[in-house]
Amino acid sequence: IRFGRIARGPLFRRIFKDNKTVDVERLSDKHVARLVKRTALAAGVRSDLPEGERAGLFSGHSLRAGLASSADIEERYVQKQLGHASAEMTRKYQRRRDRFRTNLTKASGL
């Protein structure tokens, strides 16, 4: 907020290539999709796959699915937040919810 000198309006905005100028408009869905994809690739997520295949796994939609999957609250609240008419649709968004429930590092005493 300080860097962008944002007093009001959208919080998530594009930063231009000069790294000094911040757009007054909000990020578009395409900007978010590119940021998610680029960040996942740079972080090495799913590095076991070829880059082209990895790139296809991540998008702006990944944020929505990640929220639905990681929210440790009742499914009906996730459904309401995401605006789903049915619990079935919410379940489609929820990826392996138990994935990080057991921290193997902690369990092994590290």
N, C-alpha and C positions, 0 to 999 in steps of 0.2 A: 504494500500500500504506500509506504514511504518512497520506495524507488520509483514507482509509477506516478507518484504525486496524485493519488486517487482520493478525491474528497467525496465523490458520490458516483453512482453509476455502476456498470459491470465491474466485478472484481477480476475475472479472468479475461485478460486482453492480450493481444498479440504484441510482441516486442520486435521492433524492426531490426534489420541486419546491423545497423550501427550500434546496437545495444544501448542506445540512449533514448530512443523515441518509443513511447508506448501509445498504441492505438486507443482511440476513445470508444470504439465499438467492442462488443463482446467477442470472444472467440467463437468461430462458427463450428458446426459439427465436424467439418472437414479438417479444421485446424486441430481440434481435439484428437481426432482419429490419427492424424499424422504424428502428433506428439506422443500418443500412447505407443504407436508402432515403433517410432524411432527410439523411445526410451527403453522399451522392452528389448529391442535388438542390441542397443548399447550396453544394457545391463547383462546381456548374455543369457537371458531367459530362454530355456529350451535349446541350449547350445548343441545338443545332441542331434538336432535337425539341420538340414541345409537352410541357408538364409532365406531363400525364396519361400520355403515351406513355413519357416518361423514367422515371416512377415505376414503370412495369411492367417495366422492364429490370433493376432492382436489388432484391436480397433477401439474406437470410442465405446463401442458396445461392451468391451471387456470391463470397463469401469462399472457399468450397470450390473453385469453378471457377478463381478467381484464383490460389489456391495451386497447383492442378494445372497451370495455364498458365505460371506464372512460375518454378516450380522448375526450376533448371538442373541436373538430375540425371537419371539413367537412369529411363526410364518405369516399370520394374518397382518401383523404390523409391516412386514416387508411387502406383502401384497398391496397394502394400502399406499405405502410410500412410492412404490413403482407404478401404481395406477392400474394394476392388473384386475380384470373382472373375475378371474377364477384363480383358485389356489393351484390348479394344474399348470397354469402359465407360469406362476411364480416358481414352481418346482423345476420347470424347464430351465429357468435362469440360474437356479442354485446348482453349482458344481459341487464336487465332493466336499461337503461341509465338514467332515471329520478329518480332513487332511492334516491340519496342524493342531489337533487336539492333544496329541501326545508329542511332546518335544523330546526328540531322541537325544539331543545333546544333554539336556537336563537329566533325562532318565539314565544316561550312562555316567553321570557324575561329573561331566565336564563343565 
